[in-house]
Amino acid sequence: MDRYPPIADHGLVGDLQTTALVSGKGVLDWFTSPRFDSPSIFAALLDHDRGGWFSLAADEPEATCRQLYYPDTAVLVTRFMSPRGVGEVLDWMPPNPSGPATDRHTVIRVARAVRGTVDFTLDCRPRFDYGRAPHELTLGPDSAAFRAAGTAVHLQATFPLERSGDDVRGRVTLDAGQAAGVVLTACAGGEAPAPPTVDGLTERLWDAVNFWQDWVRTSTYRGRWPDMVHRSAITLKLLTYAPTGAPIAAATTGLPEQIGGERNWDYRYTWIRDASLSVRALLDLGFVEEAAGFTDWLGDRLRDRIDLPGERLQIMYRVDGAPDLQEEVLEHFEGYRRSYPVRVGNAAMDQLQLDIYGEAFYAMAEARTAGIQAGYQAWKAAAATLDWLAGAWDRPDEGIWETRGGRQDFTYSRVMTWVAFDRGLKLAQDFSRPADIELWRRTRDSVLEQVMTRGWSETRRGLVQHYGSDVLDASLLLIPRVGMLPPRDPAWLSTLDAIDRTLVRDSLVHRYDPAASPDGLRGSEGTFNLCSFLHVDALARAGRRQRARYAFEKMLTYANHVGLFAEEVGPSGEQLGNFPQAFTHLALIMAATTLDEVLDNAAGTAQGARRPPR
């Protein structure tokens, strides 16, 4: 077992309430229960010695390992090829798409011999509450129960298990055509599940396969990259908490943006920014139910604050809408490859990021195109938010990237403020809703004037990160998509050229230059995958379709072996940051659909069939 496998050397499984990561060698090294943001049961990815893991792998030293997903599903297949035989382990969690929140979550692992004879070894070492809570073990011939304060893990196998200290090991030899299985159930207590059988697990496998393939079949995407687009869609679905419809930013906490550095954050929460942008990506694929689920959740957050003073939205929440994300450091964890500190919770919850209002109204306006309409009470909360924002938008804030270097007049925050009022006006008109139209229109126009005067740098010949600076920022690549400037406006093209010269490295895009714009943190970071895909989108809209397509194809080569992306790409092409990252996958979908439309328009120009990208 590798002490710390590469971040990218993992596949993701989940049941739509929590997830687990399985390495390319069959080691489950990250799992939380009962929710994404719950304390871990396995966290060897953050501390090999203290975090705990669950391995089911071929005991073949010369085996070559390969990993893939069963087509159009979240069923992960890890293959082991050796001179003695070929075996595979199938991992999945039975999906729970419409049930209420539950404390019972199951990981199923089935080992099979495909050719020859394969020895499989099981090693299960749970470590509860981020490795802080000791457990007791009760062992039977083919079952085990691990119990810590308030939590239990039941492990049941179709082959014998034996004690290894307070942990469990097992071994089974399979000939071609034979299979064995193990079921891990995490719960708050109660009786153990019924003992599994191979036939029963096979039936449950096909139930999971049918669920995912039936869901993907509803996609309306007919473009050039169906495999990558649908893998991204499945990933977004896996990262969405089904009981509330709230998507999280990533499945993990503490994975570094720089190996050995301090930029190690907890992304297991719902960002207004990320989730709002996912609405357009989901709608582009025809997934209306998922988009509606989030906009309903968003409406609840607006109603929560309608009669209260202060900010109308927090930048992030827990999946149930709770606002408390108090940050703490797991001082006993060494961190992934000694990337310390390991944080849980997120202190950025208290930051001021004015862009979130624009992203929220962007989501509501995009939902409108699919017939998703807010009810009257939700509209009253939205209108009250814009009335309040009209007197509160012109303030320094921390900006989209949650920097900890002090507040500035960030240009992107102003751009999204313009979006908030622009989309609010459109929604009021389209649905004939009561609104202070004149106030909103005056504010929208004032924001635009301010951005184009104070946000413009004659030195850079473009819009910059914040007023009074010459620093470029890739967040501004969203400007043509949200429509504040046309994609071929001279001022925008000049800004795009400035970003190309400064932040783009062979299709990879930095968010900004921390050396030129200190963000209050030590160290550096890789290029930001979201920005790389936004760059593709902006190039395509600007008519630079050949560059856009080449950049997109290059970006796809940075996906891991099963089509997943982390947050960033490091200096040697390695994936960095929390994994997998929803922001990256939603931006991939947005770039693909824009590029498809631009390429289709180019091909159909001779026939007069041309329409602007959404």
N, C-alpha and C positions, 0 to 999 in steps of 0.2 A: 504494500500500500504506500503510495506517494504521501509524504508528509503534507505537502501543499501542492496539489495539482494545479495547473494553470486555471485561471478563472473561467476561460472559455471551454475547458475540458469537462463540461457538464451539460446534461439535459434537464429539462424541467417537467415535473408532473404535478398535478393538482386536482382538487375536487370542487373548485370555485368558491372555496372559503379559506383554504390555505394551500401551501405548495411544499414540495421537496425538491432538492437537487440531487442528482445521481451522477457521479463522475464516470469518465470513459472506461474505468476499470471496475465498475459495478459497486462503488462505495456511495451510500447515501450519507452525505456529510452536512446536510442542512435540512432541518424540518422543524416547523413550529406548529403548535396546536393549543387552542382550537381555532385561532385566526392567524392571518398573515403577521400581525403585530404582537402575537403572544410570545412569551419566553420560549426559547428553543428546547427541544428534546435531543436533537443531534446538531452539533455546531463545530465539528472538527475543521470546517473550512476557516474558522476564526481562531481555533486553538486545538491543535492536533492532540495534545495530551489531556486537556480538560473538557473539550467540547463534546465528545462522544460521536460514534458513527455506527452504521449498520451496513456491513459488507455481505454481499452474496455474489461470489465470483468463482470462476474455474480455477482450481488449484493446479495450474499448469505453468511452471516458470517460463516456458518458451512460448506461451500463447501470445498471439497478436490480437489486440482488441480493436473493435470497430463498433460504432454506435450510430443508430438511426432512429427515426420515428416510423411507426407503422403509418402508411400513407394517410394524410389528412386527419390525423388524430393526435392526442396527447399521450399515446401509449409508446413508451420508450423501450427500444430493443438494444441491449448491449451484447455483442457477439465476441466469442473467444475461440480463436482458431489455433490449434496446436497439432503437432505430429500425431498425437494419439486420437484426436477427435475434434469436432466442432460443436460448441455449445452456445447457448444464448440465455440471457435473463431478460424477461419482460417485466417492466415496472409501470404501474399505473395506480391512480386513485379513482375509485368509483365516483363519477360526477354527480353533484347534487344541485341541479340548475335552478330549482324553484322552491326548495324546502326552506324552512326557517333556519336561523343560526342554530348550530348544534355543537355540543362539546365532543362528539364522537367522530373521529376521522380515521380513515383506513388507507394503508399503503399495502398493495398486493405485489408480490414478487414471485414469478414463476420461472424456474430453471428448466431448460430442455436440452437434451442431446440431439443434435441434428445428424452427426455422423460419428462413427467410432464410439469410443468410451470417454466420458468426461467426469472427473471428480470435481464436485462443487463444495466449497467451504462457506459456512455462515458464521459471522462474527457480529453479535449485537451488543452494543455498549451505550445505552442511553445515558445522558447526563442532563438532568432536569434543571430548569430555571437558569439557563446559560451556564450550566456546570456548577451552580452554587448549592443545589439541594441534593443531599444524599438519598439513596433509594434502598429499598429492601426487595429481595428477589424470592419469589416462590416458584419452584421448578417442578414440572411434571415430566413424563416420558417424552412428550412431543409438544409441550406448551410451557410458557413462562409468563409470570406476571411481575412487572417492575412497578413498585409503588413509591411515590414521593408525596410530599404534602399537597393534597388536593388533586393529584394527577396520577393516573395509572396507564401503563402500557402493557397490553396483552400481546404476546407473540405465540402464534400457533403454526405448526409446520406439519407437513405430511411425512417427515422423517425425524429420527431421534435428535434430541437436544441434550446438551450436558452443561454443567456449571463451569464457569471460568471466573473464580472469585465471585463478585456480585454481578457478573455478566454471563452471557450465554454463547456457546459455540455449537456447531453442528456440521455434519459431513454426510454427503450422499453421493453415490456413484451411479451414473445414469448411462445406459446404452442407447444407441440410436433409436429414436421414437419414444423414449421414456421421458417423463416430466415429474417434477416435484414442485411443491409450492409452499409459501410462507405468507402469513397475513399478520401485519402489525396494526393494532388498533389502539389509538390514543383516546382517552376519555377521562371524565372526572371521577368515574367510579362505576359501580354496577357490575353485572355479571359479564364473564368473558363470552365472546361470540361462539357460535357452534364450531366444532372442529372442521377445518376445510378438507375438501377432497379435490383431486386433480380435475375431475369432471365438473365439479361445481365452480372451480376457479376458471376453467375454460369458458363456461357459460357467462361468468361475470366479465371475462375479457371481451367477448363478443358484444356484450351489452355496452361496454365503454367504447369499443370501436364503432358500433352503430350510432351511438350518441354523437360522437365527434364528426363522423362522416356525414350524417344527416344534417348537422349544423353547417358544416362547410358547404354542403350542397345548396344551401339557401343563398350563398354569396352571388351577387350579380356581377362580380369582376370577370371580364372576358379579355383582359389585356395580355401583355407580352410576358409577364413574370408571375404566373399563377402560383407556382410553388412557394416563392419567397413571400408573396403577398398573403397567401393563405396561412403560411406558417406564422407570419406576424399577427394575423387576425386571431389565430388560436392562442398565441402568446398573450395578446391583450385580453382575451376571454379568460385565460387562466389567472390573470392578474386582477380580475374584477370580483369583488365580493358580492356574490349573487343575492344574499338577503336584502341588500340596500341598493345595489347597482353602482357602488362606488369603486372605481379602479384605483389601484395603488401604483406608485411610481416604479417600484422594483420589488423583487421577491426577497431581497437580502438587506442586511445592515453591515456596515463596517468594512466592506471590500474597498480597497484603496484606489484613489485616482492617481497615486504615485506610490510604487512599491517602497515601503519603509517610511512613507510620509504621514502627515496628520489629517489629510483630507479624506476622512473615513466617516461617512454619514449614514443615518438610518433612513431608508427610502420606503419603508413599508406602510406608507400613509397616503392619503388622497390629497394631492395638490390641486387646487382650483385650476391652475395654469395647465398642467399636463392633461388632466381629465377633460377640461373644456376643449382642448385641441383634438382629443380623441374622438369627439362627436363627429367632426367632419370626416375623419378617417373611416369610422364605422359606417357612416351613411354612404360614403363612396362605394362601399362593398354591399350595401343593402341591408345592413344589420340595424334595423330601425329599433327593435326592442331594446337592444343594449344602449343605444343612444338615448332613448326615452328614459331608461332606468337612471342614467346619470342626471339628466336634466330635471327629473323629479327630485332627486337627492339635492341638487343644487337649489331648487326652489325652496326646499325645506330649510336650507342654511340661510337663505335670504329672509325667510319668514321668522327664523329664530331671533333676528336682530332688529326687526322692523320698529319696535318701540323702545329700543335701548340706545343710549348715547355711544359715541365712539365709532370705530370702524364697523362697516356693515358686513364685511367678510374677513375671515382669517385666511392666511395663505394656504394652510393645510389643516386637515382634520384626520381623526381616526375614521375607519370605514363606516362606523355607525353614526358619524357626525359629532362625536365627542371632541371638544377642542383642546383637551389637555394632553400634551405630548412632551412632558417634562423630560429633559435630556439628562442622562447619567452616563458615566464611563464605567465599563466593565474592567476594573483594574486588574483582575486576576487573569484576563485573557491576553495572550501575547499579540494577537492580531495576525491576519493573513501575512505570512512571511515577515513577521515582526513589524507590521504596519500598525502603529499604535498612536493614539488611543482608539479602542473599540467603543463606539457610542451606541446607545439605544435611546429612543426618544429623539426629539429634534428641537433644539432651542430656536431655530429659525421660525418657529410658529409665532413668535412675538414680533417678527420683523414687519415693517411697513413696505408692502409691495403694491403700488397702485395699479400695476398692469393687470392684476387679477380681475378687476371690474370689467376691463375690456374683454378678457378671455371668457368671462362668464356670459356677457351679452353676445359675444361671438357664438358661443355654444347654443344659446337660446335661438338666435337668428338662423343658424344653420339647421337646427332641429325643425324650424318652421318649414323648410323646404321639403321635409318628409311628412308634413301634416301634424307634427307634434306641437300642440298649442298649450301654453300655460293657462291654468284656470284663473278665475277672477282674483282670488286672494293672492295667488302667486304673482299676478301682474301688479297688484297694489304694492307688494313688497319690492318688486323690481323698479317700479316707477318711483317709489320713495327712496330707493337707493340712488337713482340718478339725480333726483332733486337734491339729496344730500351731497352727492359727489360734485355737483355744480359749484358748491362753495368750498370743496375740500380737495380738489385735484391738484392744485398748484403748490405742491410741497416736495421737498427732497425726500427720497426713500432709499431703501437698500437695493432695489432693482431686481430683475428677474433671476440673477445668478446667486442671490442670497449671500452676497459678499459680506464680510465682517470688518470692513475697513472704514465704515462711516457712511452716512447718507449723502447722496448727490442728487442733482436734477437729471435723472436718467432719461435719455431720449426715448428709449423703448417704452418706459412707463407712460410717457406722454402720448406716444403713438397708440397704445392700447386704451388710453383714456379717450382719445378721438374715436376709437372703435366702439367703446361703450355707448357714447352718445349717438354715433351714427347708426348703430344697430338698434338702439332704443327707439330712435325716430322711425326706423323702418318697421319695427314690430308694432308700434302704436298705430302707424298708418295701415299696415296690412290687416290688423285685427280690430281696427276701430276702437282702440282702447283710450281711456282718459289719460292725458299727459300734458305737461307744461311744455308744449312744442317750442315756443319761442325761447324759453330758457335753455332748453337742450340744444337748439340750433345755434344760439349765440355762443354757448360754451364750446360746442364742437368746432365751430369756426375759429374761435379764439385759440384753441389748442393747436389747430393746424398752423395758424400764423406763427405761434410761438415756436413750434418744432422747426419750421422752415427758416426762421431767423436765428434763434438761439442755438438750435441743434446743428446748424451748418458750419463746417469749418472750411474756410478758403484755403488753408494750408493743405488739407486732405482732399479738397474738392468733393466733399461728401458729408453725409450725416454721421455724427460721432456718438460715442458711448454716453457722454453726459455733457451738459452745457459747460462751455469754457475749457474744454479739453480738445486734444487732437487724437484721442484714442479711438480706434475702430472697435465695433462690437457686432458679432454675427447674429445676435438676436434681431437686428434690423432687417435681416433677410426675409422676415415675415411681412414687410411693408407691402409688397405687391400682392401677396395673397389676401391680406385683409382690406386692400383697396384704398389705402390712404394716398398712395401715388400710383398712377398707371405703371405697368411693368416696363414700358419703354419711354417713360418720362425722362428727359435729359438729366434732371437732378438725381433720379433713381439710378440710371445707368452709370452715372459718375460715381455714385456711392458703391454700386456693385463692383466697379473697376477697382476702387480703393480697397474694398474688402479682399478682392482677388489678389492684389499686390501684397497685402499685409498679413492676412490671416489664413490663406489657402496654401496648402502644401500637397501638391499632387492628388487632388480631389479631397484631401482631408482638411478639415476646417477647425481652427482654434476658436473658442468662444471670444476671447480677448487676450491681450498680452498682460499677464500679471506684473511683469517688470515695469511696463509703462503705466499701468493703472493698479497700484497695490490694492489687494483685496483683504488684507488683514491676516493672511495665512502664510505659513512657510512653505517653501517647495514650489514645484511646478505641477503641471497636469498634462495629460495627453490631448489629442484633438477630440472634439466633441461630436459624437455620431449624429445627434440631432441636427447640429449645424451643418454637417456635411450633406445630409439629405435636404435640409432647407436650401442649401446652396444649389443643389440640383433643381429644386422647384423654381427658384428664382431665375436660374439660367434658362430653363425651359420657357418660362413666361416672358423672358426678355428676347426670345427668338433665337437663342443660342443653343438650338436643340442638339446639334452634334456634340458639342462640349458637354451638355447636360447628360446625354445618354452615355457617353464614355465615362463621365464621373460616376454615374449611377452604377454602371457595370463594375467599375473598380471598387466601389463601396461594397458591393455584394460579396467580393472576395474576402472581406474582413469578417464576414459572418463565421460563426464556428461550424463545426462539422454537421450540426443538425439545424443550422439556419438561425441561430440565436445571436443577439448582440448584447454586449454590456453597454455601459455609458460612454466609454472613451476607447480610443486606439492609442497605444503607447509607441515609443520611438522605434521599436522593432516589429510593429504590426500586432503586438499582443493586445488582448482586451483588458481594460482596466475599469474599475468602478463596480457599482452594484449591478447584479445580473439576475435574469435578463431585464433590460431597461425598457419600460413601456414607451417613454419619450422617443427612443430610437425607432421602435417598431411602428409607432403611429406615423412618424415622419417618413419612414420608408414607404408606407402605404400612400401617404399624401404625395410624395415625389413620384411614385410609380403611376398613380392615376393622372397626375398633371402631365407627366411625360408621355403617357399613352395618348392623351387627348391632343397634345401638340404634334406628336408624330402622325396621328391619324389625320389631323387637320392638314398637315403638310402633304400627306399622300392623297387627300381628297380635294386639294385646292383646285385642281384641274376640273373637277366636277362641280365646283362651287359649294362644296359641303365644308363649311368652316364655322366653328363656334369657339369662343374664348374658354380657357380652362376655368373650372370653378375656383 
